[in-house]
């Protein structure tokens, strides 16, 4: 019943304050996403993760973004992972490196990698995706993502495909403005969706949307679109649908954060990611608790079951 299980939250400090410990314990938050400000060295990061686990009465997700290239949290603490395009024709090396990184993640307690990016490399590169995509070819991108996924999954680290249904063709960086794509549904289904379908077939457990308007699918952005979530389910995905960071400017310009979280969950997302705006966390949880009936009308119990099912697979 607890709606806070549907949240993955960022931390401001490199340690848990007493107030955060109490908040985690009282509310049973679903997980934490970590950034470079949360630790300066390996031992500090390991202690922080141990403290998070101790504070949470239900096993939490511990997530970071480790895509390779320019998006690698705590880059100095783990094996180097190059930007995606550098693994063209070298998937064996990619899988091996991901295995090594995954082994260290498992040792330290990280159980979710919010990667890989499976957006396609369109000719006009979306500013949010510079150096983050692998190829314009959907089949090659699928092969890349599966090698990435297999390396981490061998160490029980969950990977997250992003950004569904495909950000590559869009203009605007969703960190700042809603991204917009007007390509046809035929192109989306025949190209952008292919890597996601491949991941679903191989058992991927988490997929992330982003603040993207695909006019061929819906005139609601994917973050708030039942049609986008429905499309993932129609493809056979039974795992966790998670939002991109709801504290990005593209969302904050339009909605108060508690309202955005509630709206995203009611659209069918199982979990909401909030990386910043730390002072809003209590207000967000209060909003979800006050609107529990509304959440229940929009699949709350099913979302909690999917979260629980994935958590049962963790070490």
C-alpha positions as CSV (number, residue, x, y, z in Angstrom):
1,X,0.0,0.0,0.0
2,X,2.9,2.3,0.7
3,X,3.3,4.9,-2.1
4,X,6.8,5.9,-1.2
5,X,8.0,2.5,-2.5
6,X,7.3,4.1,-5.9
7,X,10.0,6.8,-5.5
8,X,13.8,6.8,-6.2
9,X,15.3,9.8,-4.6
10,X,18.6,11.6,-4.8
11,X,20.7,12.7,-1.8
12,X,22.2,16.1,-1.1
13,X,24.9,15.0,1.3
14,X,27.7,12.3,1.3
15,X,26.2,10.8,4.4
16,X,22.7,10.1,5.8
17,X,21.6,12.8,8.2
18,X,19.4,11.7,11.1
19,X,16.4,13.3,9.5
20,X,16.9,11.4,6.2
21,X,17.4,8.2,8.1
22,X,14.1,8.7,9.9
23,X,12.3,9.7,6.7
24,X,13.6,6.6,4.9
25,X,12.6,4.4,7.8
26,X,9.2,5.9,8.4
27,X,8.2,6.1,4.7
28,X,9.9,3.0,3.2
29,X,11.3,4.9,0.2
30,X,11.7,2.6,-2.8
31,X,15.3,3.5,-3.6
32,X,18.1,6.1,-3.9
33,X,20.0,7.4,-6.9
34,X,23.6,8.5,-6.2
35,X,25.7,11.2,-7.7
36,X,29.3,12.3,-7.4
37,X,28.6,14.6,-4.5
38,X,27.6,11.6,-2.4
39,X,31.1,10.2,-2.0
40,X,34.8,11.0,-2.5
41,X,36.2,7.5,-2.2
42,X,35.3,3.8,-2.4
43,X,35.0,3.3,1.4
44,X,32.8,6.3,1.9
45,X,30.5,5.2,-0.9
46,X,30.3,1.7,0.5
47,X,29.5,3.0,4.0
48,X,26.8,5.3,2.6
49,X,25.1,2.4,0.8
50,X,25.3,0.3,3.9
51,X,23.7,3.1,5.9
52,X,20.9,3.4,3.3
53,X,20.2,-0.3,3.4
54,X,20.1,-0.2,7.2
55,X,17.7,2.8,7.2
56,X,15.2,1.2,4.8
57,X,12.9,-1.4,6.2
58,X,12.2,-2.7,2.7
59,X,15.3,-3.5,0.6
60,X,16.0,-0.3,-1.5
61,X,17.1,0.1,-5.0
62,X,20.6,1.7,-5.1
63,X,21.0,3.3,-8.6
64,X,23.6,5.3,-10.5
65,X,24.0,6.4,-14.1
66,X,27.0,4.5,-15.6
67,X,26.5,4.7,-19.3
68,X,30.2,5.1,-20.4
69,X,31.9,8.1,-21.8
70,X,30.9,11.3,-20.3
71,X,28.1,9.9,-18.2
72,X,29.8,7.8,-15.5
73,X,29.1,8.6,-11.8
74,X,32.2,8.0,-9.5
75,X,34.2,7.4,-12.7
76,X,37.5,7.2,-10.7
77,X,36.2,4.4,-8.5
78,X,35.3,1.9,-11.2
79,X,36.8,0.3,-14.4
80,X,36.8,2.7,-17.3
81,X,33.8,2.4,-19.7
82,X,34.3,4.2,-23.0
83,X,31.6,6.1,-24.8
84,X,29.2,3.7,-26.7
85,X,30.4,4.3,-30.2
86,X,33.9,3.1,-29.3
87,X,32.6,-0.5,-28.9
88,X,31.6,-0.8,-32.6
89,X,32.6,-4.3,-33.7
90,X,33.9,-5.0,-30.1
91,X,30.9,-6.3,-28.1
92,X,33.1,-9.0,-26.4
93,X,35.2,-6.2,-24.8
94,X,32.1,-4.3,-23.8
95,X,30.6,-7.3,-22.1
96,X,33.8,-8.1,-20.3
97,X,34.2,-4.6,-19.0
98,X,30.6,-4.5,-17.9
99,X,31.1,-7.7,-16.0
100,X,34.1,-6.2,-14.2
101,X,32.2,-3.1,-13.3
102,X,29.1,-5.1,-12.3
103,X,31.2,-7.2,-10.0
104,X,32.4,-4.0,-8.2
105,X,28.9,-2.7,-8.1
106,X,27.7,-5.9,-6.5
107,X,30.5,-5.7,-3.9
108,X,29.7,-2.2,-2.9
109,X,25.9,-2.6,-3.0
110,X,24.8,-0.8,-6.2
111,X,22.0,-2.9,-7.8
112,X,20.7,-0.7,-10.6
113,X,22.5,0.9,-13.5
114,X,20.3,3.5,-15.2
115,X,21.8,2.5,-18.6
116,X,22.2,1.7,-21.4
117,X,21.0,4.4,-23.7
118,X,19.3,2.8,-26.7
119,X,18.2,6.0,-28.5
120,X,19.2,5.9,-32.1
121,X,21.8,8.3,-33.7
122,X,19.8,10.5,-36.0
123,X,21.6,12.9,-38.3
124,X,20.7,15.9,-36.2
125,X,21.9,14.8,-32.8
126,X,19.7,15.7,-29.9
127,X,21.8,17.9,-27.6
128,X,21.0,15.6,-24.6
129,X,22.5,12.6,-26.5
130,X,25.9,13.9,-27.7
131,X,28.4,11.0,-27.3
132,X,25.7,8.9,-25.6
133,X,24.3,6.9,-28.5
134,X,25.7,3.9,-30.3
135,X,24.4,3.8,-33.8
136,X,21.7,4.9,-36.3
137,X,21.1,1.2,-36.9
138,X,18.4,-0.3,-34.6
139,X,19.7,-3.9,-34.9
140,X,23.2,-2.9,-34.1
141,X,22.0,-0.7,-31.2
142,X,20.1,-3.7,-29.9
143,X,23.2,-5.9,-30.0
144,X,25.2,-3.3,-28.2
145,X,22.6,-2.9,-25.5
146,X,22.3,-6.7,-25.0
147,X,26.1,-7.1,-24.5
148,X,26.0,-4.2,-22.0
149,X,23.0,-5.8,-20.2
150,X,24.5,-9.3,-20.1
151,X,27.7,-8.0,-18.5
152,X,25.9,-6.4,-15.7
153,X,23.2,-9.0,-15.2
154,X,25.8,-11.7,-14.6
155,X,26.5,-9.8,-11.3
156,X,22.8,-9.3,-10.5
157,X,22.9,-5.6,-11.5
158,X,19.6,-4.5,-13.1
159,X,20.0,-2.4,-16.3
160,X,17.5,0.2,-17.5
161,X,16.9,0.9,-21.2
162,X,16.3,4.5,-22.0
163,X,14.6,6.7,-23.3
164,X,11.4,5.0,-24.4
165,X,10.0,5.1,-27.0
166,X,13.1,6.8,-28.5
167,X,14.6,10.3,-28.0
168,X,17.0,10.3,-30.9
169,X,14.8,12.0,-33.4
170,X,13.7,14.8,-31.1
171,X,14.8,18.4,-30.8
172,X,15.4,20.1,-27.4
173,X,17.2,18.8,-24.4
174,X,14.6,17.5,-21.9
175,X,16.8,18.7,-19.1
176,X,15.7,22.2,-20.1
177,X,12.7,22.0,-22.5
178,X,10.3,19.3,-23.5
179,X,11.8,17.4,-26.3
180,X,9.7,17.2,-29.5
181,X,9.6,14.7,-32.4
182,X,7.2,14.6,-35.3
183,X,8.4,11.5,-37.0
184,X,5.7,8.9,-38.1
185,X,4.5,6.0,-36.0
186,X,5.8,3.7,-38.7
187,X,9.3,5.0,-38.3
188,X,9.1,4.8,-34.5
189,X,7.9,1.2,-34.6
190,X,10.2,0.2,-37.4
191,X,13.3,1.8,-35.9
192,X,13.3,3.4,-32.4
193,X,11.3,0.6,-30.8
194,X,13.6,-2.2,-32.1
195,X,16.3,-2.1,-29.3
196,X,13.5,-1.9,-26.6
197,X,11.8,-5.0,-28.1
198,X,15.1,-6.9,-28.1
199,X,15.7,-6.0,-24.4
200,X,12.2,-7.0,-23.5
201,X,12.6,-10.4,-25.2
202,X,15.9,-11.0,-23.2
203,X,14.3,-10.1,-19.9
204,X,15.2,-6.5,-19.2
205,X,13.5,-5.4,-15.9
206,X,13.4,-1.6,-16.1
207,X,12.6,0.9,-18.9
208,X,12.8,4.7,-18.6
209,X,10.8,7.3,-20.5
210,X,11.8,11.0,-20.7
211,X,10.1,14.4,-21.1
212,X,9.4,13.8,-24.8
213,X,6.5,14.6,-26.9
214,X,6.0,12.1,-29.8
215,X,3.1,13.6,-31.8
216,X,2.5,10.3,-33.7
217,X,1.7,8.6,-30.4
218,X,0.2,11.2,-28.1
219,X,-0.1,14.9,-27.4
220,X,0.8,14.3,-23.8
221,X,4.6,14.0,-23.1
222,X,5.8,10.5,-22.5
223,X,6.2,11.3,-18.8
224,X,2.4,11.7,-18.5
225,X,1.2,9.5,-21.3
226,X,-0.9,6.4,-20.7
227,X,-0.5,5.6,-24.4
228,X,3.3,5.5,-24.2
229,X,3.2,3.3,-21.1
230,X,0.5,1.2,-22.8
231,X,2.8,0.7,-25.8
232,X,5.5,-0.7,-23.6
233,X,3.1,-3.1,-22.1
234,X,1.8,-4.1,-25.5
235,X,5.3,-5.1,-26.4
236,X,5.2,-7.6,-23.6
237,X,7.2,-5.6,-21.0
238,X,6.2,-6.7,-17.5
239,X,8.9,-4.9,-15.5
240,X,9.3,-1.5,-14.0
241,X,8.5,1.7,-16.0
242,X,10.3,4.6,-14.5
243,X,10.3,8.3,-15.2
244,X,13.3,10.4,-16.1
245,X,14.3,12.9,-13.4
246,X,11.2,14.9,-12.6
247,X,13.2,17.7,-11.1
248,X,14.4,18.7,-14.6
249,X,13.6,22.2,-15.7
250,X,11.3,21.0,-18.5
251,X,8.9,19.7,-15.9
252,X,9.4,22.3,-13.2
253,X,8.4,25.0,-15.6
254,X,5.0,23.4,-16.0
255,X,4.0,21.7,-12.7
256,X,4.8,21.7,-9.0
257,X,6.9,18.6,-8.3
258,X,4.3,16.7,-6.1
259,X,1.7,17.2,-8.8
260,X,4.1,16.0,-11.5
261,X,5.0,12.9,-9.5
262,X,1.3,12.0,-9.0
263,X,0.5,12.6,-12.6
264,X,3.4,10.5,-13.8
265,X,2.4,7.6,-11.6
266,X,-1.3,7.8,-12.5
267,X,-0.2,7.7,-16.2
268,X,1.2,4.2,-15.5
269,X,4.8,4.6,-14.4
270,X,5.7,2.2,-11.6
271,X,8.3,4.5,-10.2
272,X,9.2,8.2,-10.3
273,X,12.8,9.4,-10.2
274,X,13.5,12.7,-8.4
275,X,17.3,13.5,-8.3
276,X,17.2,17.0,-6.9
277,X,14.8,19.3,-5.1
278,X,15.6,17.4,-1.9
279,X,13.5,19.7,0.3
280,X,10.4,18.6,-1.6
281,X,10.6,14.9,-0.7
282,X,8.3,15.1,2.4
283,X,5.7,17.1,0.4
284,X,5.8,14.6,-2.4
285,X,5.2,11.6,-0.1
286,X,2.4,13.5,1.6
287,X,0.8,14.2,-1.7
288,X,0.9,10.6,-2.7
289,X,-0.5,9.5,0.7
290,X,-3.3,12.1,0.4
291,X,-4.1,10.7,-3.1
292,X,-3.9,7.0,-2.4
293,X,-7.4,6.4,-3.7
294,X,-6.5,8.0,-7.0
295,X,-3.3,6.0,-7.2
296,X,-5.3,2.8,-6.6
297,X,-7.6,3.7,-9.4
298,X,-4.6,3.9,-11.7
299,X,-2.8,0.6,-11.0
300,X,-1.1,1.2,-7.7
301,X,-1.2,-2.4,-6.5
302,X,0.1,-3.7,-9.8
303,X,3.0,-1.2,-9.6
304,X,3.9,-2.3,-6.1
305,X,3.8,-5.9,-7.2
306,X,6.2,-5.3,-10.1
307,X,8.6,-3.4,-7.8
308,X,8.4,-6.2,-5.3
309,X,9.0,-8.9,-7.9
310,X,12.1,-7.1,-9.2
311,X,13.4,-6.6,-5.7
312,X,13.1,-10.3,-5.0
313,X,15.6,-11.0,-7.7
314,X,18.3,-8.8,-6.0
315,X,21.1,-10.5,-4.0
